[in-house]
Amino acid sequence: LEIVRADGARVLCEVRHQGSIRWSEQEGALLVVRDVTERRALERALAQVARREREQVAHDLHDGVGQMLA
């Protein structure tokens, strides 16, 4: 869920249903809204690092095996 704050900033949030509540003879849902903008940015950064590491290992293996075979 993307929420736009009063200052215009867009915030990526996750919403979880935590159960039902009763208040003044009315029943409703208890929802927890959590800002996950930073977590998503960190997940993307981690995925980029992992991709670069895989590319580096593949490059090293390719060059190393190529040199040994030559």
Residue pairs with C-beta under 8 A, 6 or more apart in sequence:
1 12
1 13
1 14
1 15
1 33
2 10
2 11
2 12
2 13
3 10
3 11
3 13
3 33
4 10
4 11
5 11
11 35
11 37
12 35
12 36
12 37
12 40
13 33
13 34
13 35
13 36
14 33
14 34
14 36
15 31
15 32
15 33
15 34
16 31
16 32
16 34
17 29
17 30
17 31
18 30
18 31
18 32
19 29
19 30
20 27
20 28
20 29
20 30
21 27
21 28
21 29
21 30
22 28
